[in-house]
Amino acid sequence: MNIRTKSRVCFGILLSIVFILTSSSASSAPQPTQRLYKAIEVGDLDKAKVLLAGTDVNAQDSLGYTPLYKAVFYDRLDFVKYLFELGANVNLGDTEGLASLHVAALENLPGMIKILKNKGADIEAKDNYGYTPLHLAADQGSFNAAQQLIYAGANVNSRSEWGGTPLHASIANKNIDLIRLLMTNGAKLGLKDR
């Protein structure tokens, strides 16, 4: 090999090293993994603790999910408590703007809603479309979640980006129980969406 070829090889190796170092998150903690999410899904807290070691508890994957988001989705109270001990941020949203409280509302988890609210969850947090957790509970027909959100102080007349309210969603779904709940708690019938 002549000197020019050796220089090219060395330069190529150097470029590869620079690429690897700059494309990896060498300066930050490892991101959540599918193995961690699987441990949460199946309820293996011991395995999750091992997988969380050295991981940023608030790190988000490509969809914006965090370990807390997944623990709420799978209704894993023991995981939620542990993640809060590690400093989990209750108000981080995914790429659609859905935070853990939105997930609890969608999944009709009133007990989880209470815990998240007590840990500082923003009851009026809006996703990318302006929907609050109460909007989503009403849309899904999640009566118990809606009741807990209202008890926690959710605005029954909150407007989405398009002007829709939780009452609009309940009427569209013909959910009489939710309509009554919202009306009893101050929902205004005359509000129009856009």
JORA-V54238 format. One record per residue. N is the residue number from 1. RES is the residue in one small letter. PHI is phi in radians with two decimals (NA if undefined). PSI is psi in whole degrees, 0 to 359 (NA if undefined). Layout:
# JORA-V54238
N:RES:PHI:PSI
N:RES:PHI:PSI
This chain:
# JORA-V54238
1:m:NA:134
2:n:-1.50:173
3:i:-1.09:323
4:r:-1.14:317
5:t:-1.14:318
6:k:-1.08:320
7:s:-1.11:318
8:r:-1.12:318
9:v:-1.09:312
10:c:-1.07:317
11:f:-1.12:319
12:g:-1.10:318
13:i:-1.12:315
14:l:-1.04:316
15:l:-1.08:320
16:s:-1.09:317
17:i:-1.12:314
18:v:-1.06:317
19:f:-1.07:314
20:i:-1.08:315
21:l:-1.17:323
22:t:-1.47:336
23:s:-1.51:341
24:s:-1.60:160
25:s:-1.61:63
26:a:-1.07:333
27:s:-1.57:352
28:s:-2.07:166
29:a:-1.20:157
30:p:-1.01:151
31:q:-1.44:162
32:p:-1.05:148
33:t:-2.06:165
34:q:-1.11:329
35:r:-1.13:320
36:l:-1.13:314
37:y:-1.10:323
38:k:-1.16:320
39:a:-1.08:321
40:i:-1.15:315
41:e:-1.01:315
42:v:-1.53:355
43:g:1.44:27
44:d:-1.64:85
45:l:-1.14:322
46:d:-1.07:316
47:k:-1.14:319
48:a:-1.08:321
49:k:-1.07:319
50:v:-1.13:315
51:l:-1.21:334
52:l:-1.41:342
53:a:-1.01:123
54:g:1.39:1
55:t:-1.71:143
56:d:-1.23:115
57:v:-1.07:339
58:n:-1.78:8
59:a:-1.13:142
60:q:-1.97:144
61:d:-1.45:189
62:s:-1.13:340
63:l:-1.70:359
64:g:1.54:4
65:y:-1.27:146
66:t:-2.08:167
67:p:-0.99:322
68:l:-1.11:315
69:y:-0.95:312
70:k:-1.17:320
71:a:-1.10:321
72:v:-1.17:314
73:f:-0.95:317
74:y:-1.56:7
75:d:0.97:49
76:r:-1.82:86
77:l:-1.04:319
78:d:-1.09:322
79:f:-1.17:316
80:v:-1.02:313
81:k:-1.07:316
82:y:-1.11:317
83:l:-1.12:325
84:f:-1.16:324
85:e:-1.06:327
86:l:-1.46:355
87:g:1.70:26
88:a:-1.04:138
89:n:-1.55:115
90:v:-1.23:341
91:n:-1.83:9
92:l:-1.21:133
93:g:-1.82:158
94:d:-1.42:190
95:t:-1.15:343
96:e:-1.66:0
97:g:1.51:7
98:l:-1.43:121
99:a:-1.66:177
100:s:-1.00:324
101:l:-1.15:324
102:h:-1.05:317
103:v:-1.11:316
104:a:-1.07:323
105:a:-1.18:315
106:l:-1.09:324
107:e:-1.57:3
108:n:1.00:57
109:l:-2.03:79
110:p:-1.08:324
111:g:-1.12:320
112:m:-1.18:322
113:i:-1.03:316
114:k:-1.07:315
115:i:-1.11:313
116:l:-1.09:318
117:k:-1.09:317
118:n:-1.13:337
119:k:-1.64:9
120:g:1.76:12
121:a:-1.07:138
122:d:-1.37:108
123:i:-1.11:337
124:e:-1.86:16
125:a:-1.01:136
126:k:-1.96:141
127:d:-1.39:189
128:n:-1.12:347
129:y:-1.91:5
130:g:1.50:12
131:y:-1.52:131
132:t:-1.54:169
133:p:-0.96:323
134:l:-1.15:321
135:h:-0.96:313
136:l:-1.21:321
137:a:-1.08:316
138:a:-1.13:318
139:d:-1.12:323
140:q:-1.50:352
141:g:1.30:26
142:s:-1.48:81
143:f:-1.02:310
144:n:-1.09:321
145:a:-1.15:316
146:a:-1.06:317
147:q:-1.06:315
148:q:-1.16:320
149:l:-1.11:318
150:i:-1.13:317
151:y:-1.03:324
152:a:-1.40:358
153:g:1.87:13
154:a:-1.09:142
155:n:-1.36:113
156:v:-1.24:346
157:n:-1.89:17
158:s:-1.04:140
159:r:-1.88:138
160:s:-1.38:181
161:e:-0.99:329
162:w:-1.70:7
163:g:1.56:1
164:g:-1.26:148
165:t:-2.04:167
166:p:-0.99:325
167:l:-1.12:319
168:h:-0.99:316
169:a:-1.12:319
170:s:-1.16:321
171:i:-1.18:316
172:a:-1.02:325
173:n:-1.59:1
174:k:0.95:40
175:n:-1.65:93
176:i:-1.05:318
177:d:-1.08:317
178:l:-1.21:323
179:i:-1.04:313
180:r:-1.06:314
181:l:-1.01:312
182:l:-1.15:316
183:m:-1.13:319
184:t:-1.09:333
185:n:-1.81:22
186:g:1.73:9
187:a:-1.11:135
188:k:-1.59:124
189:l:-1.27:330
190:g:-1.46:1
191:l:-1.25:132
192:k:-1.85:143
193:d:-1.49:179
194:r:-1.55:NA
